[in-house]
Amino acid sequence: MSRPWTADLGDGTYRNPVLNSDWSDPDVVRVGDDHYLTASSFGRVPGLPLLHSRDLVNWTLIGHALQRLEPAADFAVPRHDCGVWAPSLRHHAGRFWIFWGDPDHGIQQINAEDIRGPWSTPHLVKAGKGLIDACPLWDDETGEAYLVHAWAKSRSGIKNRLTGHRMSPDGRELLDEGTVIVDADTIPGWFTLEGPKLYRHDGYFWIFAPAGGVETGWQGAFRSKEFTGPYEERVVLAQGRTDVNGPHQGGWVRTAAGEDWFLHFQSRGAYGRVVHLQPMRWDAEGWPVIGDGGEPVPVHTKPAAPEQPVEAPAVGDDFPGGRYGRQWQWTATPRPGWTVEHAGDGLRLSCVRTAYAHDLRALPNVLVQRLPAEEFTVEADLVLHSDEPGANAGLAVLGDAFSWIGLEAGADGTPRLVHRHAEGTAEHERDAAHPRAAPGGRARLRIEVTAGARCRFSADTGDGFRPSGQVFAAAPWRWVGALLGLFATAPAGTGPAGTAEFSAFGTGG
């Protein structure tokens, strides 16, 4: 897997984005010299990714906090835009805490003594529709605990306001019915206020919250001497004269060196929501100033922090011991038998029988990861071990529209190379190129992605790489960027349908 993007420029400076992938709605916390970040994972499993950095520029994925989504029946099938929305990550009383809002079920919480787990099972703090973007605060000055959340109009009919609660110190229950503490309908020009992050600083309650929508919005800051308000507001980060559209929704962190920084996302269509790092200071009136006078910075001096190697979340995978790496997630809760254990390297997927083999968007057994950069090449070796007519496996770009290239057993069981796609409104996939022979049921698959998420598919079945079909423009889901995927399926029926083996998922030529 080619990785052309490096945020750390090696000369004491960095460039944005620091995470050039879909780490949507990031939140960050510091413990000692270590910084940890989590992000929305929606309906994918495992959920709640956990990233680590010492300098806020170089990040590695160290695991996930959520191993299954509840209620289980709801997430047995793909729910690409549902599930975990905009989590908040905090450290209090020697434990890590993550709160998030599931728009269909309510506000949930998990906690752990160690960031790597084990994490507690999800606890429903507040049930209801449209409760999103939850954030707790433990006030060390008073010993009180609080929670603030936003609203999804699609479920509740309410938007553009923030509701606050007093909370039990153990984070398990709310102590009142809740009060609207910020009503942005009363603020001229403000709309779609959401994503609040709650802090205590300089004698004030602070809420950092975005507004204006993901494509064109801005970052706001609110302060009040009392938790319930009234709050003053100010726009503290906006696109201005830059090309960074809608810079907002993230978290403030103070480093061990005493520097203040703000991590936020930028929505980039099929690439999802990439993460930027902005310097932050406080002006003479006590308000935060983010970026370069309230505009995003493209390049900046790195935070003062311990030395750290140039790193980024892993993408390539040789599947050592037959296991997939942390960068992979399933599109729904996994079931026994989807993967086949074996002693060697390479990932063996069962050709899962399904009535939905014609539409990858409906399949729970697709193993996915984020697009890793604006331009990249990905390759994978595939061997299809099946003579079941219609059994297939491949490498996909998956979103509201999708395209994949791979192998399929024909009517006589003979493997052939196929390339298929489906538009966003299509209920069935179509051939993107004429099928061709695949001797031995083997192929090396390749997708080259260029600016604009334009994808060129090709494959080598023994006579060198040959292009296949037209250029495909990757498409996001509503809130989720396009994904790279591996899968294996077979038509509905009974009995085993064979397996597919993937290996050498990595750098193209």
Backbone hydrogen bonds, N-H to C=O, Kabsch-Sander energy under -0.5 kcal/mol:
donor,donor_aa,acceptor,acceptor_aa,energy
2,S,377,T,-1.6
6,T,4,P,-0.5
9,L,7,A,-0.6
9,L,13,T,-2.0
14,Y,300,H,-2.6
15,R,7,A,-2.2
16,N,298,P,-2.4
18,V,275,V,-1.5
19,L,275,V,-1.8
21,S,19,L,-1.0
23,W,21,S,-2.0
23,W,273,R,-1.1
24,S,22,D,-1.0
27,D,38,T,-2.0
29,V,36,Y,-2.1
31,V,34,D,-2.8
34,D,31,V,-1.8
35,H,53,S,-3.1
36,Y,29,V,-2.8
37,L,51,L,-2.1
38,T,27,D,-2.1
40,S,24,S,-2.7
41,S,84,V,-0.6
42,F,84,V,-2.1
43,G,80,H,-0.6
44,R,41,S,-2.1
45,V,330,W,-2.2
47,G,66,L,-3.0
50,L,63,G,-2.8
51,L,37,L,-2.6
52,H,60,T,-2.6
53,S,35,H,-2.2
59,W,57,V,-0.6
59,W,311,E,-0.7
60,T,52,H,-2.0
62,I,50,L,-2.8
62,I,60,T,-0.6
63,G,50,L,-1.0
65,A,47,G,-0.5
65,A,48,L,-2.4
66,L,47,G,-2.1
67,Q,65,A,-0.6
74,D,71,P,-1.0
75,F,71,P,-1.0
75,F,72,A,-0.5
76,A,73,A,-0.9
79,R,331,T,-0.5
82,C,79,R,-1.8
84,V,42,F,-1.8
84,V,82,C,-0.5
85,W,83,G,-0.7
85,W,101,G,-1.2
88,S,99,F,-2.8
90,R,97,W,-2.7
92,H,95,R,-2.7
95,R,92,H,-1.7
96,F,112,A,-3.6
97,W,90,R,-3.0
98,I,110,I,-2.5
99,F,88,S,-1.9
100,W,108,Q,-2.1
101,G,85,W,-1.4
102,D,100,W,-0.5
102,D,106,G,-3.0
105,H,102,D,-1.4
106,G,102,D,-2.5
107,I,126,K,-2.6
108,Q,100,W,-2.8
109,Q,123,H,-1.6
110,I,98,I,-2.1
112,A,96,F,-2.1
117,G,114,D,-2.3
120,S,111,N,-2.5
123,H,109,Q,-2.2
125,V,107,I,-2.5
125,V,123,H,-0.8
126,K,107,I,-1.4
128,G,105,H,-1.7
130,G,103,P,-3.3
131,L,128,G,-0.5
132,I,130,G,-0.7
132,I,150,A,-1.9
135,C,148,V,-2.4
137,L,146,Y,-2.1
139,D,137,L,-0.6
139,D,144,E,-3.0
140,D,138,W,-0.9
143,G,139,D,-2.8
145,A,167,M,-0.6
146,Y,137,L,-2.8
147,L,165,H,-2.3
148,V,135,C,-2.3
149,H,163,T,-2.2
150,A,132,I,-2.6
152,A,130,G,-2.0
153,K,151,W,-0.6
155,R,152,A,-1.4
156,S,152,A,-2.3
157,G,153,K,-1.9
160,N,193,L,-0.6
162,L,182,V,-2.6
163,T,149,H,-2.6
164,G,179,T,-3.1
165,H,147,L,-2.9
167,M,145,A,-2.7
168,S,173,E,-2.9
171,G,168,S,-2.5
175,L,166,R,-3.0
176,D,166,R,-0.5
179,T,164,G,-2.2
181,I,162,L,-1.9
181,I,179,T,-0.8
182,V,162,L,-1.5
184,A,160,N,-2.0
184,A,182,V,-0.6
186,T,183,D,-1.8
187,I,184,A,-1.4
190,W,187,I,-2.0
194,E,210,P,-2.2
197,K,208,F,-1.8
199,Y,206,W,-2.8
201,H,204,Y,-2.3
204,Y,201,H,-2.2
205,F,224,S,-3.3
206,W,199,Y,-2.9
206,W,204,Y,-0.5
207,I,222,F,-2.3
208,F,197,K,-2.7
209,A,207,I,-0.6
209,A,220,G,-2.1
211,A,218,W,-2.2
212,G,191,F,-3.5
213,G,192,T,-0.6
217,G,213,G,-1.9
218,W,211,A,-2.5
219,Q,237,L,-2.9
220,G,209,A,-2.4
220,G,218,W,-0.5
221,A,234,R,-2.5
222,F,207,I,-2.1
223,R,232,E,-1.7
224,S,205,F,-1.7
229,G,226,E,-1.5
232,E,223,R,-2.5
234,R,221,A,-1.6
236,V,219,Q,-2.6
236,V,234,R,-0.5
237,L,219,Q,-1.3
238,A,294,G,-2.4
242,T,239,Q,-2.2
245,N,243,D,-1.1
248,H,246,G,-0.7
248,H,265,F,-1.6
251,G,263,L,-1.9
253,V,261,W,-2.5
255,T,253,V,-0.5
255,T,259,E,-2.8
258,G,255,T,-1.9
260,D,280,M,-0.6
261,W,253,V,-2.3
262,F,278,Q,-2.6
263,L,251,G,-2.4
264,H,276,H,-2.1
265,F,248,H,-1.8
265,F,249,Q,-0.8
266,Q,274,V,-2.1
267,S,214,V,-0.7
268,R,272,G,-3.1
271,Y,268,R,-2.0
272,G,269,G,-2.0
274,V,266,Q,-2.0
274,V,272,G,-0.8
275,V,19,L,-2.5
276,H,264,H,-2.9
278,Q,262,F,-2.9
280,M,260,D,-2.0
281,R,289,V,-2.0
283,D,287,W,-3.0
286,G,283,D,-2.0
289,V,281,R,-3.4
290,I,236,V,-1.2
290,I,288,P,-0.5
291,G,279,P,-3.0
292,D,295,E,-3.3
293,G,291,G,-1.1
294,G,290,I,-1.4
295,E,292,D,-0.5
300,H,14,Y,-2.1
302,K,12,G,-2.5
305,A,303,P,-0.7
311,E,309,P,-0.5
317,D,505,F,-3.2
322,G,319,F,-2.0
323,R,320,P,-1.5
328,W,325,G,-1.5
329,Q,368,V,-2.4
330,W,45,V,-4.0
331,T,364,P,-0.6
331,T,366,V,-1.2
332,A,364,P,-0.7
333,T,75,F,-2.8
338,W,335,R,-1.5
340,V,348,R,-2.5
341,E,339,T,-0.5
346,G,318,D,-0.8
346,G,319,F,-1.7
347,L,502,F,-2.8
348,R,346,G,-0.6
349,L,347,L,-0.6
349,L,500,A,-3.0
350,S,338,W,-2.6
351,C,498,G,-2.6
352,V,350,S,-1.5
352,V,488,A,-1.5
354,T,490,A,-2.1
357,A,354,T,-0.6
359,D,356,Y,-2.2
362,A,359,D,-1.8
363,L,360,L,-1.4
367,L,365,N,-0.5
367,L,486,L,-2.6
368,V,329,Q,-3.7
368,V,366,V,-0.6
369,Q,484,L,-1.9
371,L,482,A,-0.9
376,F,449,V,-1.8
378,V,447,I,-2.5
379,E,506,G,-1.6
380,A,445,L,-1.8
381,D,503,S,-2.9
382,L,443,A,-2.6
383,V,501,E,-2.0
384,L,441,G,-2.3
385,H,383,V,-0.7
385,H,499,T,-2.9
386,S,384,L,-0.8
390,G,409,A,-3.0
391,A,388,E,-2.7
392,N,489,T,-2.2
393,A,407,L,-2.1
394,G,487,F,-1.5
395,L,405,I,-2.7
396,A,485,G,-2.8
397,V,403,S,-2.7
398,L,396,A,-0.5
398,L,483,L,-3.4
399,G,401,A,-0.8
400,D,476,P,-0.8
402,F,422,A,-2.1
403,S,397,V,-1.9
404,W,420,R,-2.8
405,I,395,L,-2.2
406,G,418,V,-2.6
407,L,393,A,-2.2
408,E,416,R,-2.3
409,A,391,A,-2.7
410,G,414,T,-2.6
413,G,410,G,-2.2
416,R,408,E,-2.0
417,L,436,R,-3.5
418,V,406,G,-2.6
420,R,404,W,-2.4
421,H,430,R,-2.4
422,A,402,F,-2.5
426,A,423,E,-1.1
429,E,358,H,-1.1
430,R,421,H,-3.1
432,A,419,H,-3.7
433,A,419,H,-1.1
436,R,417,L,-1.8
438,A,415,P,-1.2
441,G,438,A,-2.3
442,R,439,P,-1.0
443,A,382,L,-1.9
444,R,460,D,-2.5
445,L,380,A,-3.1
445,L,443,A,-0.6
446,R,458,S,-2.3
447,I,378,V,-2.5
448,E,456,R,-2.7
449,V,376,F,-3.3
449,V,447,I,-0.5
450,T,454,R,-2.3
453,A,450,T,-1.0
454,R,450,T,-1.3
455,C,453,A,-0.6
455,C,472,F,-3.7
456,R,448,E,-2.8
457,F,455,C,-0.5
457,F,468,S,-0.6
458,S,446,R,-2.1
459,A,466,R,-1.7
460,D,444,R,-2.6
461,T,459,A,-0.5
461,T,464,G,-0.5
466,R,459,A,-2.2
468,S,457,F,-2.6
472,F,455,C,-2.8
474,A,453,A,-2.8
474,A,472,F,-0.8
477,W,480,V,-3.0
482,A,270,A,-2.6
483,L,398,L,-2.5
484,L,369,Q,-2.9
485,G,396,A,-2.3
486,L,367,L,-2.4
487,F,394,G,-1.4
489,T,392,N,-2.7
490,A,352,V,-1.9
492,A,354,T,-0.6
499,T,385,H,-1.7
500,A,349,L,-2.6
501,E,383,V,-2.8
502,F,347,L,-3.0
502,F,500,A,-0.5
503,S,381,D,-1.7
505,F,317,D,-2.0
506,G,379,E,-1.9
506,G,504,A,-1.0
508,G,377,T,-0.5
